[in-house]
Amino acid sequence: MRAEKLNDGRVKYVEEFKNPITNKRQRVSVTYEKHSKKNEKLAQKELILKIEKKTKQTLTHKKNIYQDLTLGELSKEFLKDKVELKNSTLDTYKRGVNNLFSAIDKDIRLSKINNTLLINNLIDDCQTKTNIKYLKILLTWGKENDFIENFPNKPFNRVSKKINKTDKINSINKKLYLEKEEVNKILEDIKSHKSYYGEMIYCLVILLINTGLRIGEAMALNYDDIDDDNILTVDKTLFNKNIQTPKSISSYRKLAVNDAVVECINKTKEIKKKHGLDNTNIIFTNMKGRHTSYSQLHKILKEYTGNYGFHIFRHTHASFLAEMGVSLDQIQRRLGHENDMITKKIYVHITEKIKEKDNELFRSLELL
C-alpha cells in the first residue's frame, strides 16, 4: 500500500492486486482527510475488503467478462461504480454521460471499438471538449474494469477534433470576469426589480462580488456565520437544497469581509420583514423561509441580466483582488482552493494589463 498526497491536502491510499481472470494488475484506493497511523490502518483494512469484493465479483461473473455491452450499458456500470461519491460529483458524471450520448450513439457495441481509427471517428462526433473528456473517462474505465477486451494501447493519440460552430463561438465569447462598469450595470438592472427575489439577488450579488464565494457556499450561509469582527465562516455548501460539507479541505475558511457585505446581510432581514416572512437563521431563503434552489435563482438572474451566471462574480472578485496587487497565493486561499487554472489565467491576464498600462505611462514620459 502506498500513500499519495492530493492537492487539497487529503491523502489517497492505493493498493494494487492481480485480476484473477486476466492476470493484469488493477488498483483500488480510498481517501482520508489526512495521513496518520490510525488512518493508515483503517485504509489497509478498507482496501483489503475492496480487493476481496472486486475479486469475488470477477469470479462470480466470470462468464460475463468481455460480454458485448453497448456504450450505454457500459455507462450504467460506470455510474454504479461511482455511487459512493458526493451527490454533486455523481450528478456531474451523470450530466457528462447524458450530454455525451446526445452527440454519439449509445448503442454502439464495445466489440466494435477495437482500433484507433474508430475511436477517432467517435472523437470527431463528440463535437465538444467536454464530450471528448467523458468519452475518454468511460472507455478508459471500461478497459481497466475488463468490459473492453481488444482496446488499442494508445487510443487517444490524436487530440484534434471537429467542434461545431456554436461551441466555437461560445468558447470565444465566454467572459472570465466582469469589469467594474459591467458589475455596476448588472446591479442597476437587478435593483430595478422590486420583487422579493429581485431584492434578495441584489444582496446576493453584492456578497459574491465582495467575497468570491461559490454560489452553493453563499446559499448555505446562516446569520450566525458572521461575527462582530466581520469574520465570515465558510464551512458548508448547498446542493439540491441539502446542506453538505464543502468541496475540499481548503474550502473550509474564515474570511474578513467589508462593510458592504455586512450591510447586505443585514438588509436581507429588512427585505424578509417587508415581504411578511418570518426571519429564520438562513440568510438567503425562498418565500417560505427555506433554502431556495440554485436553478430558480439562476433562472431569475438570467432573466434580469441576460446571459450571466453566478460563478462569474467569483472570477470577478479574483480579478479585482489581482488589480489591487493581492498575490495569487492569497487569492487562491480566499477563494478556497489551492490550484485553479482559471484563477491563474485571470491573474496573469490582469497583471499583464497592469504592466501594459505602466509601459504606456513610461512611453509617454517627457522628462527633459
JONORLIN-V336067 format. One record per residue. N is the residue number from 1. RES is the residue in one letter. SS is DSSP state (h for helix, s for strand, l for the rest). PSI is psi in degrees with one decimal (999 if undefined). BURIAL is # if it has 24 or more other ideal C-beta (glycine too) atoms within 12 Angstrom, else .. Layout:
# JONORLIN-V336067
N | RES | SS | PSI | BURIAL
N | RES | SS | PSI | BURIAL
This chain:
# JONORLIN-V336067
1 | M | l | 137.6 | #
2 | R | s | 156.7 | .
3 | A | s | 133.2 | #
4 | E | s | 123.6 | .
5 | K | s | 130.0 | .
6 | L | l | 162.5 | .
7 | N | l | -30.1 | .
8 | D | l | 7.7 | #
9 | G | l | -15.9 | .
10 | R | l | 171.4 | #
11 | V | s | 138.0 | #
12 | K | s | 124.3 | #
13 | Y | s | 129.8 | #
14 | V | s | 136.8 | #
15 | E | s | 141.2 | #
16 | E | s | 153.3 | .
17 | F | s | 162.9 | #
18 | K | s | 132.3 | .
19 | N | l | 123.7 | #
20 | P | l | -16.4 | .
21 | I | l | -49.9 | .
22 | T | l | -14.5 | .
23 | N | l | 13.0 | .
24 | K | l | 153.2 | .
25 | R | s | 133.8 | .
26 | Q | s | 169.1 | #
27 | R | s | 149.6 | .
28 | V | s | 155.9 | #
29 | S | s | 156.4 | #
30 | V | s | 150.8 | #
31 | T | s | 134.4 | #
32 | Y | s | 161.2 | #
33 | E | l | -34.2 | .
34 | K | l | 164.9 | .
35 | H | l | 130.3 | .
36 | S | l | 163.2 | .
37 | K | h | -40.9 | .
38 | K | h | -47.7 | .
39 | N | h | -33.9 | .
40 | E | h | -42.6 | .
41 | K | h | -43.1 | .
42 | L | h | -41.7 | .
43 | A | h | -41.1 | #
44 | Q | h | -44.1 | .
45 | K | h | -42.5 | .
46 | E | h | -38.2 | #
47 | L | h | -38.0 | #
48 | I | h | -44.8 | .
49 | L | h | -39.6 | .
50 | K | h | -42.0 | #
51 | I | h | -43.9 | #
52 | E | h | -42.0 | .
53 | K | h | -46.3 | .
54 | K | h | -40.3 | #
55 | T | h | -43.6 | .
56 | K | h | -42.6 | .
57 | Q | h | -41.5 | .
58 | T | h | -44.8 | #
59 | L | h | -38.6 | .
60 | T | h | -38.7 | .
61 | H | l | 32.2 | .
62 | K | h | -40.4 | .
63 | K | h | -18.4 | .
64 | N | h | -6.4 | .
65 | I | l | 134.0 | .
66 | Y | l | 24.8 | #
67 | Q | l | 153.8 | .
68 | D | l | 77.5 | .
69 | L | l | 165.5 | #
70 | T | s | 168.2 | #
71 | L | h | -39.1 | #
72 | G | h | -42.8 | .
73 | E | h | -37.2 | #
74 | L | h | -40.2 | #
75 | S | h | -35.1 | #
76 | K | h | -41.3 | .
77 | E | h | -39.4 | #
78 | F | h | -47.1 | #
79 | L | h | -32.3 | #
80 | K | h | -36.5 | .
81 | D | l | -16.0 | #
82 | K | l | 8.7 | #
83 | V | l | -20.2 | .
84 | E | l | -6.6 | .
85 | L | l | 165.7 | .
86 | K | l | 148.7 | .
87 | N | h | -40.5 | .
88 | S | h | -40.6 | #
89 | T | h | -42.6 | .
90 | L | h | -41.8 | .
91 | D | h | -35.5 | .
92 | T | h | -44.1 | .
93 | Y | h | -42.9 | #
94 | K | h | -44.7 | .
95 | R | h | -41.5 | .
96 | G | h | -42.7 | #
97 | V | h | -43.2 | #
98 | N | h | -42.6 | .
99 | N | h | -37.2 | #
100 | L | h | -43.4 | #
101 | F | l | -4.2 | #
102 | S | l | -13.7 | .
103 | A | l | -31.4 | #
104 | I | l | 163.6 | #
105 | D | l | 119.4 | .
106 | K | l | -7.2 | #
107 | D | l | 6.1 | .
108 | I | l | 132.3 | #
109 | R | s | 141.4 | #
110 | L | h | -29.3 | #
111 | S | h | -20.8 | .
112 | K | h | -17.8 | .
113 | I | l | 70.9 | #
114 | N | l | 9.9 | .
115 | N | l | 161.5 | .
116 | T | h | -34.4 | .
117 | L | h | -46.0 | .
118 | L | h | -38.6 | #
119 | I | h | -39.7 | #
120 | N | h | -35.0 | #
121 | N | h | -39.2 | .
122 | L | h | -40.4 | #
123 | I | h | -42.7 | #
124 | D | h | -35.9 | .
125 | D | h | -20.2 | #
126 | C | h | -34.7 | #
127 | Q | l | -33.1 | #
128 | T | l | 157.4 | #
129 | K | h | -36.8 | #
130 | T | h | -41.8 | #
131 | N | h | -39.6 | #
132 | I | h | -42.1 | #
133 | K | h | -46.9 | .
134 | Y | h | -27.6 | #
135 | L | h | -44.9 | #
136 | K | h | -44.4 | #
137 | I | h | -45.5 | #
138 | L | h | -48.8 | #
139 | L | h | -39.5 | #
140 | T | h | -42.3 | .
141 | W | h | -42.0 | #
142 | G | h | -40.0 | #
143 | K | h | -46.5 | #
144 | E | h | -24.5 | #
145 | N | l | 20.7 | #
146 | D | l | 29.9 | #
147 | F | l | -19.0 | #
148 | I | l | 124.9 | #
149 | E | l | -63.0 | .
150 | N | l | 87.3 | .
151 | F | l | 131.8 | #
152 | P | l | 149.9 | .
153 | N | l | -41.9 | .
154 | K | l | 75.1 | .
155 | P | l | -19.8 | #
156 | F | l | 37.3 | #
157 | N | l | -38.4 | .
158 | R | l | 116.0 | .
159 | V | l | -12.8 | .
160 | S | l | 150.4 | .
161 | K | l | 165.9 | #
162 | K | l | 120.6 | .
163 | I | l | 133.9 | .
164 | N | l | 158.7 | .
165 | K | h | -40.8 | .
166 | T | h | -44.1 | .
167 | D | h | -38.8 | .
168 | K | h | -43.3 | .
169 | I | h | -44.1 | .
170 | N | h | -38.5 | .
171 | S | h | -40.5 | .
172 | I | h | -41.8 | .
173 | N | h | -10.6 | .
174 | K | l | 123.7 | .
175 | K | l | 139.2 | #
176 | L | l | -34.2 | #
177 | Y | l | 170.3 | #
178 | L | l | 149.8 | #
179 | E | l | 163.0 | .
180 | K | h | -38.2 | .
181 | E | h | -38.1 | .
182 | E | h | -39.4 | .
183 | V | h | -45.7 | #
184 | N | h | -38.2 | .
185 | K | h | -43.0 | .
186 | I | h | -43.8 | #
187 | L | h | -37.6 | #
188 | E | h | -42.0 | .
189 | D | h | -43.5 | .
190 | I | h | -41.3 | #
191 | K | h | -24.2 | .
192 | S | l | -14.6 | .
193 | H | l | 115.6 | .
194 | K | l | 12.9 | .
195 | S | l | 171.0 | .
196 | Y | h | -49.7 | #
197 | Y | h | -32.5 | #
198 | G | h | -44.9 | #
199 | E | h | -37.8 | #
200 | M | h | -39.9 | #
201 | I | h | -33.5 | #
202 | Y | h | -47.4 | #
203 | C | h | -39.0 | #
204 | L | h | -44.7 | #
205 | V | h | -40.4 | #
206 | I | h | -45.5 | #
207 | L | h | -45.4 | #
208 | L | h | -42.5 | #
209 | I | h | -36.4 | #
210 | N | h | -9.1 | #
211 | T | h | -26.8 | #
212 | G | l | 17.5 | #
213 | L | l | 150.9 | #
214 | R | l | 152.8 | #
215 | I | h | -37.7 | #
216 | G | h | -36.5 | #
217 | E | h | -40.6 | #
218 | A | h | -42.5 | #
219 | M | h | -20.0 | #
220 | A | l | -6.6 | #
221 | L | l | 142.9 | #
222 | N | s | 161.8 | #
223 | Y | h | -31.8 | .
224 | D | h | 6.3 | .
225 | D | h | -9.1 | #
226 | I | s | 132.9 | #
227 | D | l | -176.0 | .
228 | D | l | -15.5 | .
229 | D | l | 14.9 | .
230 | N | l | 38.2 | .
231 | I | s | 121.9 | .
232 | L | s | 124.9 | #
233 | T | s | 124.7 | #
234 | V | s | 106.9 | #
235 | D | l | 17.0 | #
236 | K | l | 167.9 | #
237 | T | s | 160.9 | #
238 | L | s | 128.1 | #
239 | F | s | 123.8 | #
240 | N | l | 42.2 | .
241 | K | l | 11.5 | .
242 | N | s | 135.8 | .
243 | I | s | 131.1 | .
244 | Q | s | 167.1 | #
245 | T | l | 157.4 | .
246 | P | l | 169.8 | #
247 | K | l | -39.1 | #
248 | S | l | 176.1 | #
249 | I | h | -41.1 | .
250 | S | h | -13.3 | #
251 | S | h | -19.7 | #
252 | Y | l | 119.8 | .
253 | R | s | 162.6 | #
254 | K | s | 124.3 | .
255 | L | s | 132.0 | #
256 | A | s | 129.8 | .
257 | V | l | 157.2 | #
258 | N | l | 177.7 | .
259 | D | h | -29.5 | .
260 | A | h | -37.9 | .
261 | V | h | -46.5 | #
262 | V | h | -43.0 | #
263 | E | h | -41.7 | .
264 | C | h | -33.1 | #
265 | I | h | -44.9 | #
266 | N | h | -33.3 | .
267 | K | h | -32.9 | #
268 | T | h | -31.5 | #
269 | K | h | -41.6 | #
270 | E | h | -39.8 | .
271 | I | h | -44.5 | #
272 | K | h | -42.3 | #
273 | K | h | -42.0 | .
274 | K | h | -36.4 | .
275 | H | l | 13.2 | .
276 | G | l | 25.4 | .
277 | L | l | 144.8 | #
278 | D | l | 139.4 | .
279 | N | l | 105.9 | .
280 | T | l | 177.9 | .
281 | N | l | -19.2 | .
282 | I | s | 132.3 | #
283 | I | l | -54.3 | #
284 | F | l | 102.9 | #
285 | T | s | 166.6 | #
286 | N | l | -172.4 | #
287 | M | l | -8.7 | .
288 | K | l | 5.8 | .
289 | G | l | 11.6 | .
290 | R | l | 173.3 | .
291 | H | s | 132.7 | #
292 | T | l | 160.6 | #
293 | S | l | 147.4 | .
294 | Y | h | -41.5 | #
295 | S | h | -37.3 | .
296 | Q | h | -46.7 | .
297 | L | h | -39.7 | #
298 | H | h | -42.0 | #
299 | K | h | -42.9 | .
300 | I | h | -42.0 | #
301 | L | h | -45.3 | #
302 | K | h | -35.3 | .
303 | E | h | -37.4 | .
304 | Y | h | -35.1 | #
305 | T | h | -4.0 | #
306 | G | l | -119.7 | .
307 | N | l | 20.1 | .
308 | Y | l | 142.3 | #
309 | G | l | 172.9 | #
310 | F | l | -28.5 | #
311 | H | h | -25.1 | #
312 | I | h | -24.9 | #
313 | F | h | -30.4 | #
314 | R | h | -46.8 | #
315 | H | h | -36.9 | #
316 | T | h | -39.5 | #
317 | H | h | -43.5 | #
318 | A | h | -40.9 | #
319 | S | h | -38.6 | #
320 | F | h | -42.5 | #
321 | L | h | -40.4 | #
322 | A | h | -40.5 | #
323 | E | h | -30.2 | .
324 | M | l | -4.1 | .
325 | G | l | 11.6 | .
326 | V | l | 138.8 | #
327 | S | l | 157.4 | .
328 | L | h | -40.8 | #
329 | D | h | -43.0 | .
330 | Q | h | -40.9 | .
331 | I | h | -45.4 | #
332 | Q | h | -38.4 | #
333 | R | h | -40.4 | #
334 | R | h | -37.8 | #
335 | L | h | -14.3 | #
336 | G | l | 30.0 | #
337 | H | l | 157.2 | #
338 | E | l | -26.5 | #
339 | N | l | 111.3 | .
340 | D | l | 119.8 | #
341 | M | h | -34.6 | .
342 | I | h | -43.5 | #
343 | T | h | -42.0 | #
344 | K | h | -41.8 | .
345 | K | h | -44.5 | .
346 | I | h | -45.9 | #
347 | Y | h | -46.3 | #
348 | V | h | -42.5 | .
349 | H | h | -44.9 | .
350 | I | h | -46.0 | #
351 | T | h | -34.0 | #
352 | E | h | -38.2 | .
353 | K | h | -42.1 | .
354 | I | h | -42.2 | .
355 | K | h | -41.2 | .
356 | E | h | -38.1 | .
357 | K | h | -41.4 | .
358 | D | h | -42.8 | .
359 | N | h | -42.2 | .
360 | E | h | -39.8 | .
361 | L | h | -46.5 | .
362 | F | h | -30.4 | .
363 | R | h | -31.5 | .
364 | S | l | -1.7 | .
365 | L | l | 137.0 | .
366 | E | l | 90.8 | .
367 | L | l | -23.5 | .
368 | L | l | 999 | .
